[in-house]
Amino acid sequence: MCEGTDFKLVINFGENPLVNSLIEKEDLDKQEPTFPLVVRQCQNCHLVQVTDIVDSHEIYKNVDYLYFSGDMPNLKEYFAQFAGEIKKYMGEDDLIVEIGSNDGIFLDFFKNRLGVDPASNVVVRALKNGIPTIADFFSERLARTIKREYGTAKVIGGSNCIAHLNDLRDLMEGVVELLADDGVFFVECNYWGGMVQNNNYALIYHDHFSYFSLQNWIDFLKGYGMTVFDATVTPAQGGSLRLFACKDGRAKTERFQDLVQYETDTNLNTYDTCIEYRIAVKREAKNLKGLIKGLKDSGKTIAGYGAAAKGFSVLKLAGIDQTHISYFVDDSPAKQGKYTPVTHIPVISRDKAQEKLPDYFFITAPNYEQVIIEKEKAKGYEGKFITVDCRII
């Protein structure tokens, strides 16, 4: 955000594979790349971030990106509510541009829409769904092209994708270029405050370059003549920051003021908080390893529920591998029949898992915990569930 060079360590995850790079059976004997995953805090702007950046083409262009928004349970309902909030800032015929639009599930609620997403296989799905989408990274260059062809956008934004961008300055130069003078820029992103409060380390993986506080955005957007006028924390991803910014200096909302005060009261943006986070997270990972190892040593079988990026990060830090997890269940056809990177744990459908159900399902995606439990109880599953925060349900 600030081009600073003074960083201090937050947490080191060691060498990790790319979490969404599931392996085909015929490729199991091939050497798989791993990359350092180290999180640090900039001592100038206080942004918590990954500093050893993996080329985005390795994540989104050179392989099939296996996350499809439309495959996620309850996400359409979540976006329906969000779209209603966005529509307050635009007319029916005004243009909305979504950054990181994936398969177009959010843009489906708007009439005049354009998506931008770098993952070409995901863009093909969006086009099939009837959502106009450009297969590229959002940038100032692309913003100029869109403006020339479509005119200015009344709303621009991205949901849980801005953290996937390394060059945030180029992003904002593009937003300023394309956004109408009376337009609104929105962001929903990883919230550092929620990660600290919940000892949440499931969001740390190579796809996520940054872990934002509200104050990070307030300071950053000033340099582009924009002000944040509204902000709140949503339930998405275990607690996400949703903010709205403008060029025309609108009145700040009460919930924005409350969140600013919360960050001040909790010393959220200090390095001391980073140290406390590291200690708490390592303790959580150690407890999880002890819990799962204890169950395995007593003869219990364990399977993962959801071949999710969040779960892979948790398992890696905790040292949980193929000796503990028999298989992963995942509802996404794009993931079934593949294997986890490095550990080579098979990913199968829920129907196939029925042939040999485990004593315990480890739920890898905390935000879908209740959905999974209710669905399994309806199926008559009689085993128990392990959560990322070491609860047994």
C-alpha positions as CSV (number, residue, x, y, z in Angstrom):
1,M,0.0,0.0,0.0
2,C,2.8,2.5,0.9
3,E,5.9,1.1,-0.8
4,G,7.5,0.8,2.7
5,T,10.4,-1.5,3.3
6,D,10.4,-1.8,7.1
7,F,8.7,-5.1,7.9
8,K,8.4,-7.2,11.1
9,L,7.5,-10.9,11.3
10,V,3.9,-11.8,12.1
11,I,4.0,-15.6,11.5
12,N,5.9,-18.0,9.3
13,F,4.0,-21.0,7.8
14,G,7.2,-22.4,6.2
15,E,7.1,-23.9,2.7
16,N,3.6,-24.5,1.3
17,P,2.0,-25.7,-2.0
18,L,-0.6,-23.5,-3.7
19,V,-3.8,-24.5,-1.9
20,N,-6.1,-24.5,-5.0
21,S,-3.7,-26.6,-7.1
22,L,-5.3,-30.0,-6.6
23,I,-3.4,-32.9,-8.3
24,E,-4.6,-35.2,-11.0
25,K,-4.0,-38.9,-10.4
26,E,-1.6,-39.2,-13.4
27,D,0.5,-36.4,-11.9
28,L,1.0,-37.8,-8.5
29,D,4.6,-38.9,-9.2
30,K,5.6,-35.4,-10.5
31,Q,7.6,-32.9,-8.4
32,E,5.2,-30.4,-6.9
33,P,6.3,-26.8,-6.3
34,T,6.2,-25.2,-2.8
35,F,6.7,-21.6,-1.9
36,P,7.5,-19.8,1.4
37,L,4.4,-18.4,3.2
38,V,5.6,-15.7,5.6
39,V,3.3,-12.9,6.9
40,R,4.8,-9.6,8.0
41,Q,3.5,-6.2,9.1
42,C,4.7,-3.0,7.4
43,Q,5.9,-0.6,10.1
44,N,4.9,2.4,8.0
45,C,1.3,1.8,7.0
46,H,0.7,-1.2,9.4
47,L,-0.7,-3.5,6.6
48,V,-0.3,-7.1,7.5
49,Q,0.8,-8.9,4.3
50,V,2.6,-11.7,2.6
51,T,6.0,-10.4,1.4
52,D,7.2,-13.4,-0.7
53,I,4.8,-13.0,-3.5
54,V,3.9,-15.9,-5.8
55,D,3.4,-14.8,-9.4
56,S,-0.4,-14.4,-9.8
57,H,-0.2,-16.3,-13.1
58,E,0.8,-19.4,-11.2
59,I,-2.4,-19.2,-9.2
60,Y,-5.0,-18.0,-11.8
61,K,-3.6,-18.4,-15.3
62,N,-1.2,-21.4,-15.5
63,V,-3.7,-23.8,-13.8
64,D,-7.4,-24.2,-13.6
65,Y,-8.7,-22.2,-10.6
66,L,-10.9,-24.5,-8.7
67,Y,-13.1,-22.1,-6.7
68,F,-16.5,-21.4,-8.2
69,S,-18.7,-19.1,-6.2
70,G,-21.8,-20.8,-7.6
71,D,-20.8,-24.1,-6.0
72,M,-20.7,-22.6,-2.5
73,P,-23.8,-23.3,-0.2
74,N,-25.9,-20.2,0.7
75,L,-23.7,-17.8,-1.2
76,K,-26.4,-16.8,-3.6
77,E,-28.6,-15.8,-0.7
78,Y,-25.7,-13.8,0.8
79,F,-25.1,-12.0,-2.4
80,A,-28.8,-11.3,-2.9
81,Q,-28.8,-9.3,0.4
82,F,-25.5,-7.5,-0.6
83,A,-26.9,-6.6,-4.0
84,G,-29.9,-5.0,-2.4
85,E,-27.5,-2.8,-0.4
86,I,-25.5,-1.9,-3.5
87,K,-28.5,-0.9,-5.5
88,K,-29.1,2.0,-3.1
89,Y,-26.1,3.7,-4.8
90,M,-27.1,3.3,-8.4
91,G,-30.0,3.4,-10.9
92,E,-31.3,0.3,-12.7
93,D,-29.4,1.2,-15.9
94,D,-26.2,2.4,-14.3
95,L,-23.0,0.3,-14.9
96,I,-21.5,-1.9,-12.1
97,V,-18.1,-3.4,-12.6
98,E,-17.1,-6.3,-10.3
99,I,-13.4,-7.1,-9.7
100,G,-12.8,-10.8,-9.2
101,S,-16.3,-11.6,-10.4
102,N,-15.7,-15.4,-10.6
103,D,-18.6,-17.1,-12.2
104,G,-20.9,-14.1,-12.0
105,I,-23.1,-15.1,-9.1
106,F,-23.2,-11.6,-7.7
107,L,-23.5,-9.7,-11.0
108,D,-26.5,-11.9,-11.8
109,F,-28.6,-9.5,-9.7
110,F,-27.8,-6.4,-11.9
111,K,-29.0,-5.4,-15.3
112,N,-26.0,-3.4,-16.7
113,R,-23.0,-5.3,-15.4
114,L,-19.4,-6.3,-16.3
115,G,-17.1,-8.7,-14.6
116,V,-13.3,-8.8,-14.5
117,D,-11.5,-12.0,-13.4
118,P,-8.1,-13.4,-14.3
119,A,-9.0,-17.1,-14.1
120,S,-10.0,-18.0,-17.7
121,N,-11.7,-21.3,-16.8
122,V,-13.9,-19.5,-14.3
123,V,-14.6,-16.8,-16.9
124,V,-15.9,-19.5,-19.3
125,R,-18.4,-20.5,-16.6
126,A,-19.5,-16.9,-16.2
127,L,-19.9,-16.4,-19.9
128,K,-22.0,-19.6,-20.0
129,N,-24.1,-18.1,-17.2
130,G,-24.7,-15.0,-19.4
131,I,-22.5,-12.6,-17.5
132,P,-20.2,-10.4,-19.6
133,T,-16.7,-10.9,-18.2
134,I,-13.2,-10.0,-19.1
135,A,-10.5,-12.6,-18.4
136,D,-7.8,-10.3,-17.0
137,F,-6.5,-8.6,-13.9
138,F,-8.1,-5.3,-13.1
139,S,-5.7,-2.4,-13.7
140,E,-5.5,1.2,-14.8
141,R,-4.8,0.1,-18.4
142,L,-7.9,-2.1,-18.4
143,A,-10.0,0.6,-16.7
144,R,-9.2,3.0,-19.5
145,T,-10.4,0.4,-22.0
146,I,-13.6,-0.3,-20.2
147,K,-14.3,3.4,-19.8
148,R,-13.8,3.9,-23.6
149,E,-16.2,1.2,-24.5
150,Y,-18.8,1.4,-21.6
151,G,-18.5,4.8,-20.1
152,T,-17.9,5.4,-16.4
153,A,-19.2,3.0,-13.7
154,K,-21.6,4.1,-11.0
155,V,-20.3,1.2,-8.7
156,I,-17.0,-0.6,-8.8
157,G,-15.9,-3.2,-6.2
158,G,-14.9,-6.7,-5.3
159,S,-15.9,-9.3,-2.7
160,N,-13.1,-11.4,-1.1
161,C,-10.8,-10.8,-4.0
162,I,-8.9,-7.6,-3.4
163,A,-6.6,-9.4,-1.1
164,H,-5.6,-11.5,-4.1
165,L,-4.1,-8.4,-5.8
166,N,-0.4,-7.6,-5.3
167,D,-0.4,-4.1,-6.9
168,L,-3.1,-2.2,-4.9
169,R,-1.9,1.1,-6.3
170,D,-2.6,0.0,-9.9
171,L,-6.0,-1.2,-8.7
172,M,-6.9,2.2,-7.2
173,E,-5.6,4.1,-10.2
174,G,-8.0,2.0,-12.3
175,V,-10.8,2.6,-9.9
176,V,-10.3,6.4,-9.9
177,E,-10.1,6.3,-13.7
178,L,-13.3,4.3,-14.2
179,L,-15.6,5.4,-11.3
180,A,-18.1,8.2,-11.9
181,D,-17.6,11.3,-9.8
182,D,-20.8,10.5,-7.8
183,G,-20.0,6.7,-7.8
184,V,-19.2,4.3,-5.0
185,F,-16.3,1.9,-4.6
186,F,-16.9,-1.1,-2.3
187,V,-14.6,-3.7,-0.9
188,E,-15.3,-6.9,1.1
189,C,-12.1,-8.4,2.2
190,N,-10.2,-10.4,4.9
191,Y,-10.5,-8.5,8.2
192,W,-7.4,-8.5,10.3
193,G,-9.6,-7.5,13.3
194,G,-11.7,-10.7,12.9
195,M,-8.6,-12.8,12.5
196,V,-7.1,-11.5,15.7
197,Q,-10.3,-11.7,17.7
198,N,-11.0,-15.3,16.6
199,N,-7.4,-16.6,16.3
200,N,-8.3,-17.3,12.7
201,Y,-5.3,-18.5,10.6
202,A,-7.4,-20.3,8.0
203,L,-7.3,-17.3,5.7
204,I,-3.5,-17.3,5.4
205,Y,-2.4,-18.8,2.1
206,H,-0.6,-17.7,-1.1
207,D,-3.8,-16.4,-2.8
208,H,-4.2,-13.8,0.0
209,F,-1.5,-11.2,-0.2
210,S,-3.0,-8.8,2.4
211,Y,-5.0,-8.9,5.6
212,F,-6.7,-5.5,6.0
213,S,-7.8,-3.3,8.8
214,L,-10.3,-0.5,8.3
215,Q,-7.6,2.1,9.1
216,N,-5.4,0.6,6.4
217,W,-8.0,1.6,3.8
218,I,-8.8,5.0,5.3
219,D,-5.2,6.0,5.1
220,F,-4.6,4.4,1.7
221,L,-7.6,5.9,-0.1
222,K,-6.8,9.4,1.0
223,G,-3.9,9.3,-1.5
224,Y,-6.5,8.8,-4.3
225,G,-8.9,11.6,-3.3
226,M,-11.4,9.1,-1.8
227,T,-12.9,8.7,1.6
228,V,-14.4,5.7,3.4
229,F,-17.9,6.7,4.5
230,D,-19.4,3.4,5.6
231,A,-18.0,0.1,7.0
232,T,-19.1,-3.0,8.9
233,V,-18.0,-6.5,9.6
234,T,-20.0,-9.3,7.9
235,P,-20.1,-13.0,8.7
236,A,-18.4,-14.0,5.4
237,Q,-15.1,-16.0,5.7
238,G,-15.4,-16.0,9.5
239,G,-15.6,-12.2,9.6
240,S,-15.0,-9.9,6.6
241,L,-14.6,-6.2,6.4
242,R,-17.1,-4.5,4.1
243,L,-16.5,-0.8,3.3
244,F,-17.8,1.8,0.9
245,A,-15.8,4.8,-0.4
246,C,-16.5,7.8,-2.6
247,K,-15.0,10.8,-4.3
248,D,-17.6,13.3,-3.2
249,G,-17.1,13.3,0.6
250,R,-20.4,11.8,1.9
251,A,-21.3,11.8,5.6
252,K,-19.8,9.0,7.6
253,T,-22.2,6.4,9.1
254,E,-22.4,5.6,12.8
255,R,-21.3,2.0,12.2
256,F,-18.2,3.3,10.4
257,Q,-17.3,5.5,13.4
258,D,-17.9,2.5,15.8
259,L,-15.5,0.3,13.9
260,V,-12.8,3.0,13.8
261,Q,-13.2,3.3,17.6
262,Y,-13.0,-0.5,18.0
263,E,-9.7,-0.6,16.2
264,T,-8.3,2.2,18.4
265,D,-9.5,0.6,21.6
266,T,-8.1,-2.8,20.8
267,N,-4.7,-1.5,19.5
268,L,-5.4,-3.5,16.4
269,N,-2.8,-1.9,14.1
270,T,0.1,-2.2,16.5
271,Y,2.9,-4.7,16.2
272,D,2.2,-5.9,19.8
273,T,-1.1,-7.3,18.5
274,C,0.8,-9.2,15.8
275,I,2.9,-10.9,18.4
276,E,-0.1,-11.8,20.5
277,Y,-1.8,-13.2,17.4
278,R,1.3,-15.4,16.5
279,I,1.4,-16.9,20.0
280,A,-2.4,-17.6,20.1
281,V,-2.4,-19.2,16.6
282,K,0.5,-21.5,17.3
283,R,-1.2,-22.6,20.5
284,E,-4.5,-23.3,18.5
285,A,-2.5,-25.3,15.9
286,K,-0.8,-27.3,18.6
287,N,-4.1,-28.1,20.3
288,L,-5.7,-29.2,17.0
289,K,-2.8,-31.5,16.3
290,G,-3.0,-33.0,19.8
291,L,-6.8,-33.6,19.4
292,I,-6.6,-35.3,16.0
293,K,-3.5,-37.3,16.9
294,G,-5.2,-38.5,20.1
295,L,-8.3,-39.7,18.2
296,K,-6.2,-41.5,15.6
297,D,-4.1,-43.2,18.3
298,S,-7.3,-44.5,19.8
299,G,-8.3,-46.1,16.5
300,K,-10.8,-43.6,15.2
301,T,-11.1,-42.7,11.5
302,I,-11.1,-39.1,10.3
303,A,-12.0,-37.5,7.0
304,G,-11.9,-33.9,5.9
305,Y,-15.2,-32.1,4.9
306,G,-14.5,-29.6,2.2
307,A,-11.3,-29.5,0.1
308,A,-11.1,-25.8,1.0
309,A,-8.1,-23.6,0.8
310,K,-8.8,-22.5,4.4
311,G,-8.6,-26.0,5.6
312,F,-5.3,-26.8,3.9
313,S,-3.6,-23.9,5.6
314,V,-4.8,-25.0,9.0
315,L,-3.7,-28.6,8.5
316,K,-0.3,-27.5,7.2
317,L,0.5,-25.3,10.2
318,A,-0.8,-27.9,12.6
319,G,1.2,-30.7,11.0
320,I,-1.8,-32.8,10.1
321,D,-1.4,-34.9,6.9
322,Q,-2.3,-38.2,5.1
323,T,-1.5,-40.2,8.2
324,H,-4.4,-38.5,10.0
325,I,-7.0,-37.7,7.3
326,S,-8.2,-40.6,5.1
327,Y,-10.0,-38.5,2.4
328,F,-11.7,-35.2,1.8
329,V,-15.4,-34.9,0.8
330,D,-16.2,-32.0,-1.5
331,D,-19.5,-31.2,-3.3
332,S,-17.7,-29.4,-6.2
333,P,-17.4,-31.7,-9.2
334,A,-14.3,-29.7,-10.2
335,K,-12.4,-31.0,-7.2
336,Q,-13.7,-34.6,-7.1
337,G,-11.2,-37.3,-8.3
338,K,-8.2,-35.1,-7.5
339,Y,-5.7,-35.2,-4.7
340,T,-4.4,-32.6,-2.2
341,P,-1.0,-31.1,-3.1
342,V,2.0,-32.7,-1.4
343,T,0.0,-34.9,1.0
344,H,-2.0,-36.6,-1.8
345,I,-5.2,-37.1,0.1
346,P,-8.0,-38.1,-2.3
347,V,-11.0,-35.8,-2.8
348,I,-14.2,-37.7,-3.3
349,S,-18.0,-37.0,-3.6
350,R,-20.2,-37.4,-0.6
351,D,-22.0,-40.3,-2.3
352,K,-18.7,-42.2,-2.6
353,A,-17.9,-41.4,1.1
354,Q,-21.1,-43.2,2.1
355,E,-19.3,-46.5,1.3
356,K,-17.0,-46.0,4.3
357,L,-18.0,-43.1,6.6
358,P,-15.5,-41.9,9.2
359,D,-16.0,-41.7,12.9
360,Y,-15.2,-38.0,12.6
361,F,-15.5,-35.4,9.9
362,F,-13.0,-32.5,10.3
363,I,-14.8,-29.4,8.9
364,T,-12.2,-27.4,7.0
365,A,-14.4,-24.4,6.2
366,P,-15.5,-22.8,9.5
367,N,-18.0,-20.5,7.7
368,Y,-20.0,-23.5,6.5
369,E,-19.9,-25.4,9.8
370,Q,-23.6,-25.2,10.6
371,V,-24.7,-26.0,7.0
372,I,-22.5,-29.1,6.9
373,I,-23.6,-30.4,10.3
374,E,-27.3,-29.9,9.4
375,K,-26.9,-31.6,6.0
376,E,-25.1,-34.6,7.5
377,K,-27.7,-35.0,10.3
378,A,-30.4,-35.0,7.6
379,K,-28.5,-37.8,5.8
380,G,-28.4,-39.9,9.0
381,Y,-24.7,-39.6,9.7
382,E,-24.1,-40.8,13.3
383,G,-20.4,-39.7,13.7
384,K,-19.1,-36.5,15.2
385,F,-17.5,-33.3,13.8
386,I,-14.2,-31.7,14.6
387,T,-13.9,-27.9,14.1
388,V,-10.9,-25.8,13.3
389,D,-11.0,-24.3,16.8
390,C,-10.8,-27.8,18.5
391,R,-14.5,-28.4,19.3
392,I,-16.1,-31.8,19.0
393,I,-19.7,-31.6,18.0
